[in-house]
């Protein structure tokens, strides 16, 4: 491979890694109340029951 192909490859990989690191640093953790956690658990149980019934 010519040198400029390696340069393009390194720049592309660097851009991807940089974007992933920026995304990880700016991500916010979602804080849920107990009531919201309960509703999520209920919906998950309903969907699991529906999936097991369908398949």
C-alpha distance matrix in Angstrom:
0.0 3.8 6.5 8.2 6.3 7.0 10.3 11.2 10.7 12.9 15.3 15.8 16.5 18.7 20.6 21.3 22.5 24.6 26.1 27.1 28.6 30.6 31.8 33.0 34.8 36.6 37.7 41.5 43.3 45.9 49.4 51.7 55.5 57.2 58.4 54.9 53.6 56.6 55.8 52.2 53.3 55.8 53.3 50.9 53.8 54.8 51.3 51.0 54.4 53.5 50.2 52.1 54.8 52.4 50.2
3.8 0.0 3.8 5.6 5.5 6.8 9.0 10.4 11.1 12.9 14.7 15.9 17.1 18.8 20.5 21.8 23.1 24.6 26.3 27.8 29.1 30.7 32.3 33.7 35.2 36.8 38.3 42.1 44.2 46.8 50.3 52.8 56.5 58.4 59.7 56.2 55.1 58.1 57.4 53.8 55.1 57.7 55.1 52.9 55.9 56.9 53.4 53.3 56.8 55.8 52.7 54.7 57.4 54.9 52.9
6.5 3.8 0.0 3.8 5.4 5.2 6.3 8.8 9.9 10.7 12.4 14.4 15.5 16.5 18.4 20.2 21.2 22.3 24.4 26.0 26.9 28.4 30.3 31.7 32.8 34.6 36.3 40.1 42.3 45.1 48.5 51.2 54.9 57.0 58.3 54.9 53.8 57.0 56.4 52.8 54.2 56.9 54.5 52.3 55.5 56.5 53.2 53.2 56.7 55.9 52.9 54.9 57.7 55.4 53.5
8.2 5.6 3.8 0.0 3.8 5.4 4.8 6.2 8.5 9.7 10.4 12.2 14.2 15.1 16.3 18.4 19.9 20.7 22.4 24.4 25.5 26.6 28.4 30.2 31.3 32.7 34.5 38.3 40.7 43.4 46.8 49.5 53.2 55.4 56.6 53.1 52.2 55.4 54.6 51.1 52.7 55.3 52.8 50.8 54.0 54.9 51.6 51.8 55.3 54.3 51.4 53.7 56.3 54.0 52.2
6.3 5.5 5.4 3.8 0.0 3.8 5.3 5.1 6.1 8.6 9.9 10.6 12.3 14.1 15.3 16.7 18.4 19.8 21.2 22.8 24.3 25.7 27.1 28.8 30.3 31.7 33.1 36.9 39.2 41.7 45.2 47.7 51.4 53.4 54.6 51.0 50.1 53.2 52.3 48.7 50.2 52.8 50.2 48.1 51.2 52.1 48.7 48.8 52.3 51.2 48.2 50.4 53.1 50.6 48.8
7.0 6.8 5.2 5.4 3.8 0.0 3.8 5.5 5.0 6.1 8.6 9.8 10.5 12.1 14.1 15.4 16.4 18.0 19.9 21.2 22.3 24.1 25.7 27.0 28.4 30.2 31.6 35.4 37.5 40.3 43.7 46.3 50.0 51.9 53.3 49.9 48.7 51.9 51.3 47.7 49.0 51.8 49.4 47.1 50.3 51.4 48.1 48.0 51.6 50.8 47.8 49.8 52.7 50.5 48.6
10.3 9.0 6.3 4.8 5.3 3.8 0.0 3.8 5.4 5.2 6.1 8.6 10.0 10.5 12.2 14.3 15.4 16.2 18.2 20.1 20.9 22.2 24.2 25.7 26.8 28.4 30.2 34.0 36.3 39.1 42.5 45.3 49.0 51.2 52.5 49.1 48.2 51.5 50.8 47.3 48.9 51.7 49.3 47.2 50.5 51.6 48.4 48.6 52.2 51.4 48.5 50.8 53.6 51.4 49.7
11.2 10.4 8.8 6.2 5.1 5.5 3.8 0.0 3.8 5.5 5.1 6.1 8.6 9.8 10.5 12.4 14.3 15.1 16.4 18.5 19.9 20.9 22.5 24.4 25.7 27.0 28.6 32.4 34.8 37.3 40.9 43.4 47.2 49.4 50.5 47.0 46.2 49.4 48.5 45.1 46.8 49.3 46.8 44.9 48.2 49.1 45.8 46.1 49.7 48.7 45.9 48.3 50.9 48.7 47.1
10.7 11.1 9.9 8.5 6.1 5.0 5.4 3.8 0.0 3.8 5.5 5.2 6.2 8.5 9.9 10.8 12.3 14.1 15.5 16.7 18.4 20.0 21.3 22.7 24.5 26.0 27.2 31.0 33.1 35.7 39.2 41.7 45.4 47.4 48.6 45.2 44.1 47.3 46.5 43.0 44.4 47.1 44.6 42.5 45.7 46.7 43.4 43.5 47.1 46.3 43.3 45.6 48.3 46.1 44.4
12.9 12.9 10.7 9.7 8.6 6.1 5.2 5.5 3.8 0.0 3.8 5.5 5.2 6.0 8.5 10.0 10.5 11.9 14.1 15.4 16.3 18.0 19.9 21.0 22.3 24.2 25.8 29.5 31.7 34.5 37.9 40.6 44.3 46.4 47.8 44.4 43.4 46.7 46.2 42.7 44.1 47.0 44.7 42.6 45.8 47.1 43.9 44.0 47.7 47.1 44.3 46.4 49.3 47.4 45.7
15.3 14.7 12.4 10.4 9.9 8.6 6.1 5.1 5.5 3.8 0.0 3.8 5.5 5.0 6.1 8.7 9.9 10.3 12.1 14.3 15.2 16.2 18.2 19.9 20.9 22.3 24.2 27.9 30.4 33.2 36.6 39.4 43.1 45.4 46.7 43.2 42.5 45.8 45.2 41.8 43.5 46.3 44.0 42.1 45.5 46.6 43.5 43.9 47.5 46.8 44.2 46.6 49.4 47.3 45.9
15.8 15.9 14.4 12.2 10.6 9.8 8.6 6.1 5.2 5.5 3.8 0.0 3.8 5.4 5.1 6.3 8.7 9.8 10.7 12.5 14.3 15.4 16.6 18.5 20.1 21.3 22.6 26.4 28.8 31.3 34.8 37.4 41.1 43.3 44.4 40.9 40.1 43.3 42.5 39.1 40.8 43.4 40.9 39.1 42.4 43.4 40.2 40.6 44.2 43.4 40.7 43.2 45.9 43.7 42.3
16.5 17.1 15.5 14.2 12.3 10.5 10.0 8.6 6.2 5.2 5.5 3.8 0.0 3.8 5.4 5.2 6.2 8.5 9.9 10.7 12.3 14.2 15.4 16.6 18.4 20.1 21.2 25.0 27.0 29.8 33.2 35.7 39.5 41.5 42.8 39.4 38.3 41.6 41.0 37.5 39.0 41.8 39.5 37.4 40.7 41.9 38.8 38.9 42.6 42.0 39.3 41.5 44.4 42.5 41.0
18.7 18.8 16.5 15.1 14.1 12.1 10.5 9.8 8.5 6.0 5.0 5.4 3.8 0.0 3.8 5.5 5.2 5.9 8.4 9.9 10.5 12.0 14.1 15.3 16.4 18.2 19.9 23.7 26.0 28.9 32.2 35.1 38.7 40.9 42.4 39.1 38.2 41.6 41.2 37.8 39.4 42.4 40.3 38.3 41.7 43.0 40.1 40.3 44.1 43.6 41.1 43.4 46.3 44.6 43.2
20.6 20.5 18.4 16.3 15.3 14.1 12.2 10.5 9.9 8.5 6.1 5.1 5.4 3.8 0.0 3.8 5.6 5.1 6.1 8.6 9.9 10.5 12.1 14.2 15.4 16.5 18.2 22.0 24.5 27.2 30.6 33.4 37.1 39.5 40.7 37.3 36.7 40.1 39.4 36.1 38.0 40.7 38.5 36.8 40.3 41.4 38.4 39.0 42.7 42.0 39.6 42.2 45.0 43.1 42.0
21.3 21.8 20.2 18.4 16.7 15.4 14.3 12.4 10.8 10.0 8.7 6.3 5.2 5.5 3.8 0.0 3.8 5.4 5.2 6.2 8.7 10.0 10.6 12.4 14.4 15.5 16.5 20.3 22.5 25.1 28.6 31.1 34.9 37.0 38.2 34.8 33.9 37.2 36.5 33.1 34.9 37.6 35.3 33.4 36.9 38.0 35.0 35.5 39.1 38.5 36.1 38.5 41.3 39.5 38.3
22.5 23.1 21.2 19.9 18.4 16.4 15.4 14.3 12.3 10.5 9.9 8.7 6.2 5.2 5.6 3.8 0.0 3.8 5.5 5.1 6.2 8.6 9.9 10.6 12.4 14.4 15.5 19.2 21.2 24.1 27.4 30.2 33.9 35.9 37.5 34.2 33.1 36.5 36.2 32.8 34.4 37.4 35.4 33.4 36.7 38.2 35.4 35.6 39.4 39.1 36.7 38.9 41.9 40.4 39.1
24.6 24.6 22.3 20.7 19.8 18.0 16.2 15.1 14.1 11.9 10.3 9.8 8.5 5.9 5.1 5.4 3.8 0.0 3.8 5.5 5.1 6.1 8.6 9.9 10.6 12.3 14.3 18.0 20.5 23.5 26.7 29.7 33.3 35.7 37.3 34.0 33.3 36.8 36.5 33.3 35.1 38.1 36.2 34.5 38.0 39.4 36.7 37.2 41.0 40.7 38.5 40.9 43.8 42.4 41.3
26.1 26.3 24.4 22.4 21.2 19.9 18.2 16.4 15.5 14.1 12.1 10.7 9.9 8.4 6.1 5.2 5.5 3.8 0.0 3.8 5.5 5.1 6.1 8.6 10.0 10.7 12.2 15.9 18.6 21.2 24.6 27.4 31.1 33.6 34.8 31.4 30.9 34.4 33.7 30.6 32.6 35.4 33.3 31.8 35.4 36.5 33.9 34.6 38.3 37.8 35.7 38.4 41.1 39.6 38.8
27.1 27.8 26.0 24.4 22.8 21.2 20.1 18.5 16.7 15.4 14.3 12.5 10.7 9.9 8.6 6.2 5.1 5.5 3.8 0.0 3.8 5.4 5.0 6.2 8.7 10.0 10.6 14.4 16.4 19.1 22.5 25.2 29.0 31.1 32.6 29.2 28.3 31.8 31.4 28.1 29.8 32.8 30.8 29.1 32.5 33.9 31.3 31.8 35.5 35.3 33.1 35.6 38.5 37.1 36.2
28.6 29.1 26.9 25.5 24.3 22.3 20.9 19.9 18.4 16.3 15.2 14.3 12.3 10.5 9.9 8.7 6.2 5.1 5.5 3.8 0.0 3.8 5.4 5.1 6.2 8.7 10.1 13.6 15.8 19.0 22.1 25.1 28.7 31.0 32.8 29.7 28.7 32.3 32.3 29.1 30.8 34.0 32.3 30.6 34.0 35.7 33.4 33.7 37.5 37.5 35.5 37.8 40.8 39.8 38.8
30.6 30.7 28.4 26.6 25.7 24.1 22.2 20.9 20.0 18.0 16.2 15.4 14.2 12.0 10.5 10.0 8.6 6.1 5.1 5.4 3.8 0.0 3.8 5.4 5.2 6.2 8.6 12.1 15.0 18.0 21.1 24.2 27.8 30.4 32.0 28.8 28.4 32.0 31.7 28.8 30.9 33.9 32.2 30.9 34.4 35.9 33.6 34.4 38.1 37.9 36.2 38.8 41.6 40.4 39.8
31.8 32.3 30.3 28.4 27.1 25.7 24.2 22.5 21.3 19.9 18.2 16.6 15.4 14.1 12.1 10.6 9.9 8.6 6.1 5.0 5.4 3.8 0.0 3.8 5.5 5.3 6.1 9.9 12.5 15.1 18.5 21.4 25.1 27.6 28.9 25.6 25.2 28.8 28.3 25.3 27.5 30.4 28.5 27.2 30.8 32.2 29.9 30.8 34.4 34.2 32.6 35.2 37.9 36.8 36.3
33.0 33.7 31.7 30.2 28.8 27.0 25.7 24.4 22.7 21.0 19.9 18.5 16.6 15.3 14.2 12.4 10.6 9.9 8.6 6.2 5.1 5.4 3.8 0.0 3.8 5.6 5.4 8.8 10.7 13.9 17.0 20.0 23.6 25.9 27.7 24.6 23.7 27.3 27.3 24.3 26.1 29.3 27.8 26.2 29.7 31.4 29.3 29.9 33.6 33.8 32.1 34.4 37.4 36.5 35.9
34.8 35.2 32.8 31.3 30.3 28.4 26.8 25.7 24.5 22.3 20.9 20.1 18.4 16.4 15.4 14.4 12.4 10.6 10.0 8.7 6.2 5.2 5.5 3.8 0.0 3.8 5.7 8.4 10.9 14.3 17.0 20.4 23.8 26.4 28.3 25.4 24.8 28.6 28.7 26.0 27.9 31.2 29.9 28.7 32.1 33.9 32.0 32.7 36.3 36.6 35.2 37.5 40.4 39.7 39.3
36.6 36.8 34.6 32.7 31.7 30.2 28.4 27.0 26.0 24.2 22.3 21.3 20.1 18.2 16.5 15.5 14.4 12.3 10.7 10.0 8.7 6.2 5.3 5.6 3.8 0.0 3.8 6.4 9.8 12.6 15.4 18.8 22.2 25.1 26.6 23.6 23.5 27.3 27.1 24.5 26.9 29.9 28.4 27.6 31.2 32.6 30.9 31.9 35.5 35.5 34.3 37.0 39.6 38.8 38.7
37.7 38.3 36.3 34.5 33.1 31.6 30.2 28.6 27.2 25.8 24.2 22.6 21.2 19.9 18.2 16.5 15.5 14.3 12.2 10.6 10.1 8.6 6.1 5.4 5.7 3.8 0.0 3.8 6.6 9.4 12.6 15.7 19.2 21.9 23.4 20.3 20.0 23.7 23.5 20.9 23.2 26.1 24.7 23.8 27.4 28.9 27.2 28.2 31.7 31.9 30.7 33.3 35.9 35.3 35.2
41.5 42.1 40.1 38.3 36.9 35.4 34.0 32.4 31.0 29.5 27.9 26.4 25.0 23.7 22.0 20.3 19.2 18.0 15.9 14.4 13.6 12.1 9.9 8.8 8.4 6.4 3.8 0.0 3.8 6.3 9.1 12.4 15.8 18.7 20.3 17.4 17.4 21.1 21.1 18.8 21.2 24.2 23.1 22.6 26.0 27.6 26.4 27.5 30.8 31.2 30.5 33.0 35.5 35.2 35.4
43.3 44.2 42.3 40.7 39.2 37.5 36.3 34.8 33.1 31.7 30.4 28.8 27.0 26.0 24.5 22.5 21.2 20.5 18.6 16.4 15.8 15.0 12.5 10.7 10.9 9.8 6.6 3.8 0.0 3.8 6.3 9.5 13.0 15.5 17.4 14.7 14.2 18.0 18.4 16.1 18.2 21.3 20.7 20.0 23.2 25.1 24.1 25.0 28.3 29.0 28.4 30.6 33.3 33.3 33.5
45.9 46.8 45.1 43.4 41.7 40.3 39.1 37.3 35.7 34.5 33.2 31.3 29.8 28.9 27.2 25.1 24.1 23.5 21.2 19.1 19.0 18.0 15.1 13.9 14.3 12.6 9.4 6.3 3.8 0.0 3.8 6.3 9.9 12.7 14.1 11.2 11.1 14.9 15.0 13.0 15.5 18.3 17.7 17.5 20.7 22.3 21.7 22.9 26.0 26.6 26.4 28.8 31.1 31.3 31.8
49.4 50.3 48.5 46.8 45.2 43.7 42.5 40.9 39.2 37.9 36.6 34.8 33.2 32.2 30.6 28.6 27.4 26.7 24.6 22.5 22.1 21.1 18.5 17.0 17.0 15.4 12.6 9.1 6.3 3.8 0.0 3.8 6.8 9.8 11.7 9.6 9.6 13.3 14.0 12.9 15.0 17.8 17.9 18.0 20.8 22.6 22.6 23.8 26.5 27.5 27.7 29.8 32.0 32.6 33.3
51.7 52.8 51.2 49.5 47.7 46.3 45.3 43.4 41.7 40.6 39.4 37.4 35.7 35.1 33.4 31.1 30.2 29.7 27.4 25.2 25.1 24.2 21.4 20.0 20.4 18.8 15.7 12.4 9.5 6.3 3.8 0.0 3.8 6.5 7.9 5.8 6.2 9.7 10.4 9.8 12.0 14.4 14.9 15.4 17.9 19.6 20.0 21.4 23.8 24.9 25.5 27.5 29.4 30.3 31.3
55.5 56.5 54.9 53.2 51.4 50.0 49.0 47.2 45.4 44.3 43.1 41.1 39.5 38.7 37.1 34.9 33.9 33.3 31.1 29.0 28.7 27.8 25.1 23.6 23.8 22.2 19.2 15.8 13.0 9.9 6.8 3.8 0.0 3.8 5.4 5.2 6.3 8.6 10.0 10.7 12.4 14.3 15.5 16.6 18.4 20.1 21.2 22.5 24.4 25.8 26.8 28.6 30.3 31.5 32.8
57.2 58.4 57.0 55.4 53.4 51.9 51.2 49.4 47.4 46.4 45.4 43.3 41.5 40.9 39.5 37.0 35.9 35.7 33.6 31.1 31.0 30.4 27.6 25.9 26.4 25.1 21.9 18.7 15.5 12.7 9.8 6.5 3.8 0.0 3.8 5.5 5.1 6.2 8.7 9.9 10.5 12.3 14.3 15.3 16.5 18.4 20.0 20.9 22.5 24.3 25.6 26.9 28.6 30.2 31.4
58.4 59.7 58.3 56.6 54.6 53.3 52.5 50.5 48.6 47.8 46.7 44.4 42.8 42.4 40.7 38.2 37.5 37.3 34.8 32.6 32.8 32.0 28.9 27.7 28.3 26.6 23.4 20.3 17.4 14.1 11.7 7.9 5.4 3.8 0.0 3.8 5.4 5.1 6.3 8.7 9.9 10.6 12.4 14.3 15.4 16.6 18.5 19.9 21.2 22.6 24.3 25.8 27.1 28.6 30.3
54.9 56.2 54.9 53.1 51.0 49.9 49.1 47.0 45.2 44.4 43.2 40.9 39.4 39.1 37.3 34.8 34.2 34.0 31.4 29.2 29.7 28.8 25.6 24.6 25.4 23.6 20.3 17.4 14.7 11.2 9.6 5.8 5.2 5.5 3.8 0.0 3.8 5.3 5.1 6.2 8.6 9.8 10.6 12.2 14.2 15.3 16.5 18.2 19.9 21.0 22.3 24.3 25.7 26.8 28.3
53.6 55.1 53.8 52.2 50.1 48.7 48.2 46.2 44.1 43.4 42.5 40.1 38.3 38.2 36.7 33.9 33.1 33.3 30.9 28.3 28.7 28.4 25.2 23.7 24.8 23.5 20.0 17.4 14.2 11.1 9.6 6.2 6.3 5.1 5.4 3.8 0.0 3.8 5.5 5.1 6.1 8.6 9.9 10.5 12.3 14.2 15.3 16.3 18.3 19.9 20.8 22.4 24.2 25.6 26.7
56.6 58.1 57.0 55.4 53.2 51.9 51.5 49.4 47.3 46.7 45.8 43.3 41.6 41.6 40.1 37.2 36.5 36.8 34.4 31.8 32.3 32.0 28.8 27.3 28.6 27.3 23.7 21.1 18.0 14.9 13.3 9.7 8.6 6.2 5.1 5.3 3.8 0.0 3.8 5.5 5.1 6.2 8.7 9.9 10.6 12.4 14.3 15.3 16.5 18.4 19.9 21.1 22.6 24.3 25.7
55.8 57.4 56.4 54.6 52.3 51.3 50.8 48.5 46.5 46.2 45.2 42.5 41.0 41.2 39.4 36.5 36.2 36.5 33.7 31.4 32.3 31.7 28.3 27.3 28.7 27.1 23.5 21.1 18.4 15.0 14.0 10.4 10.0 8.7 6.3 5.1 5.5 3.8 0.0 3.8 5.4 5.0 6.2 8.5 9.8 10.5 12.3 14.1 15.3 16.4 18.2 19.9 21.0 22.4 24.2
52.2 53.8 52.8 51.1 48.7 47.7 47.3 45.1 43.0 42.7 41.8 39.1 37.5 37.8 36.1 33.1 32.8 33.3 30.6 28.1 29.1 28.8 25.3 24.3 26.0 24.5 20.9 18.8 16.1 13.0 12.9 9.8 10.7 9.9 8.7 6.2 5.1 5.5 3.8 0.0 3.8 5.4 5.1 6.1 8.6 9.8 10.5 12.1 14.2 15.2 16.2 18.2 19.8 20.8 22.2
53.3 55.1 54.2 52.7 50.2 49.0 48.9 46.8 44.4 44.1 43.5 40.8 39.0 39.4 38.0 34.9 34.4 35.1 32.6 29.8 30.8 30.9 27.5 26.1 27.9 26.9 23.2 21.2 18.2 15.5 15.0 12.0 12.4 10.5 9.9 8.6 6.1 5.1 5.4 3.8 0.0 3.8 5.5 5.1 6.2 8.6 9.9 10.4 12.2 14.2 15.2 16.4 18.3 19.8 20.9
55.8 57.7 56.9 55.3 52.8 51.8 51.7 49.3 47.1 47.0 46.3 43.4 41.8 42.4 40.7 37.6 37.4 38.1 35.4 32.8 34.0 33.9 30.4 29.3 31.2 29.9 26.1 24.2 21.3 18.3 17.8 14.4 14.3 12.3 10.6 9.8 8.6 6.2 5.0 5.4 3.8 0.0 3.8 5.4 5.1 6.2 8.7 9.9 10.6 12.3 14.2 15.4 16.5 18.3 20.0
53.3 55.1 54.5 52.8 50.2 49.4 49.3 46.8 44.6 44.7 44.0 40.9 39.5 40.3 38.5 35.3 35.4 36.2 33.3 30.8 32.3 32.2 28.5 27.8 29.9 28.4 24.7 23.1 20.7 17.7 17.9 14.9 15.5 14.3 12.4 10.6 9.9 8.7 6.2 5.1 5.5 3.8 0.0 3.8 5.4 5.0 6.1 8.5 9.8 10.4 12.1 14.2 15.2 16.3 18.1
50.9 52.9 52.3 50.8 48.1 47.1 47.2 44.9 42.5 42.6 42.1 39.1 37.4 38.3 36.8 33.4 33.4 34.5 31.8 29.1 30.6 30.9 27.2 26.2 28.7 27.6 23.8 22.6 20.0 17.5 18.0 15.4 16.6 15.3 14.3 12.2 10.5 9.9 8.5 6.1 5.1 5.4 3.8 0.0 3.8 5.4 5.1 6.0 8.5 9.8 10.3 12.1 14.1 15.1 16.2
53.8 55.9 55.5 54.0 51.2 50.3 50.5 48.2 45.7 45.8 45.5 42.4 40.7 41.7 40.3 36.9 36.7 38.0 35.4 32.5 34.0 34.4 30.8 29.7 32.1 31.2 27.4 26.0 23.2 20.7 20.8 17.9 18.4 16.5 15.4 14.2 12.3 10.6 9.8 8.6 6.2 5.1 5.4 3.8 0.0 3.8 5.5 5.1 6.1 8.5 9.8 10.6 12.2 14.2 15.4
54.8 56.9 56.5 54.9 52.1 51.4 51.6 49.1 46.7 47.1 46.6 43.4 41.9 43.0 41.4 38.0 38.2 39.4 36.5 33.9 35.7 35.9 32.2 31.4 33.9 32.6 28.9 27.6 25.1 22.3 22.6 19.6 20.1 18.4 16.6 15.3 14.2 12.4 10.5 9.8 8.6 6.2 5.0 5.4 3.8 0.0 3.8 5.5 5.1 6.1 8.6 10.0 10.6 12.2 14.3
51.3 53.4 53.2 51.6 48.7 48.1 48.4 45.8 43.4 43.9 43.5 40.2 38.8 40.1 38.4 35.0 35.4 36.7 33.9 31.3 33.4 33.6 29.9 29.3 32.0 30.9 27.2 26.4 24.1 21.7 22.6 20.0 21.2 20.0 18.5 16.5 15.3 14.3 12.3 10.5 9.9 8.7 6.1 5.1 5.5 3.8 0.0 3.8 5.4 5.0 6.0 8.5 9.7 10.3 12.0
51.0 53.3 53.2 51.8 48.8 48.0 48.6 46.1 43.5 44.0 43.9 40.6 38.9 40.3 39.0 35.5 35.6 37.2 34.6 31.8 33.7 34.4 30.8 29.9 32.7 31.9 28.2 27.5 25.0 22.9 23.8 21.4 22.5 20.9 19.9 18.2 16.3 15.3 14.1 12.1 10.4 9.9 8.5 6.0 5.1 5.5 3.8 0.0 3.8 5.4 5.1 6.1 8.5 9.8 10.6
54.4 56.8 56.7 55.3 52.3 51.6 52.2 49.7 47.1 47.7 47.5 44.2 42.6 44.1 42.7 39.1 39.4 41.0 38.3 35.5 37.5 38.1 34.4 33.6 36.3 35.5 31.7 30.8 28.3 26.0 26.5 23.8 24.4 22.5 21.2 19.9 18.3 16.5 15.3 14.2 12.2 10.6 9.8 8.5 6.1 5.1 5.4 3.8 0.0 3.8 5.5 5.2 6.1 8.6 10.1
53.5 55.8 55.9 54.3 51.2 50.8 51.4 48.7 46.3 47.1 46.8 43.4 42.0 43.6 42.0 38.5 39.1 40.7 37.8 35.3 37.5 37.9 34.2 33.8 36.6 35.5 31.9 31.2 29.0 26.6 27.5 24.9 25.8 24.3 22.6 21.0 19.9 18.4 16.4 15.2 14.2 12.3 10.4 9.8 8.5 6.1 5.0 5.4 3.8 0.0 3.8 5.5 5.1 6.1 8.6
50.2 52.7 52.9 51.4 48.2 47.8 48.5 45.9 43.3 44.3 44.2 40.7 39.3 41.1 39.6 36.1 36.7 38.5 35.7 33.1 35.5 36.2 32.6 32.1 35.2 34.3 30.7 30.5 28.4 26.4 27.7 25.5 26.8 25.6 24.3 22.3 20.8 19.9 18.2 16.2 15.2 14.2 12.1 10.3 9.8 8.6 6.0 5.1 5.5 3.8 0.0 3.8 5.4 5.1 6.0
52.1 54.7 54.9 53.7 50.4 49.8 50.8 48.3 45.6 46.4 46.6 43.2 41.5 43.4 42.2 38.5 38.9 40.9 38.4 35.6 37.8 38.8 35.2 34.4 37.5 37.0 33.3 33.0 30.6 28.8 29.8 27.5 28.6 26.9 25.8 24.3 22.4 21.1 19.9 18.2 16.4 15.4 14.2 12.1 10.6 10.0 8.5 6.1 5.2 5.5 3.8 0.0 3.8 5.5 5.4
54.8 57.4 57.7 56.3 53.1 52.7 53.6 50.9 48.3 49.3 49.4 45.9 44.4 46.3 45.0 41.3 41.9 43.8 41.1 38.5 40.8 41.6 37.9 37.4 40.4 39.6 35.9 35.5 33.3 31.1 32.0 29.4 30.3 28.6 27.1 25.7 24.2 22.6 21.0 19.8 18.3 16.5 15.2 14.1 12.2 10.6 9.7 8.5 6.1 5.1 5.4 3.8 0.0 3.8 5.7
52.4 54.9 55.4 54.0 50.6 50.5 51.4 48.7 46.1 47.4 47.3 43.7 42.5 44.6 43.1 39.5 40.4 42.4 39.6 37.1 39.8 40.4 36.8 36.5 39.7 38.8 35.3 35.2 33.3 31.3 32.6 30.3 31.5 30.2 28.6 26.8 25.6 24.3 22.4 20.8 19.8 18.3 16.3 15.1 14.2 12.2 10.3 9.8 8.6 6.1 5.1 5.5 3.8 0.0 3.8
50.2 52.9 53.5 52.2 48.8 48.6 49.7 47.1 44.4 45.7 45.9 42.3 41.0 43.2 42.0 38.3 39.1 41.3 38.8 36.2 38.8 39.8 36.3 35.9 39.3 38.7 35.2 35.4 33.5 31.8 33.3 31.3 32.8 31.4 30.3 28.3 26.7 25.7 24.2 22.2 20.9 20.0 18.1 16.2 15.4 14.3 12.0 10.6 10.1 8.6 6.0 5.4 5.7 3.8 0.0
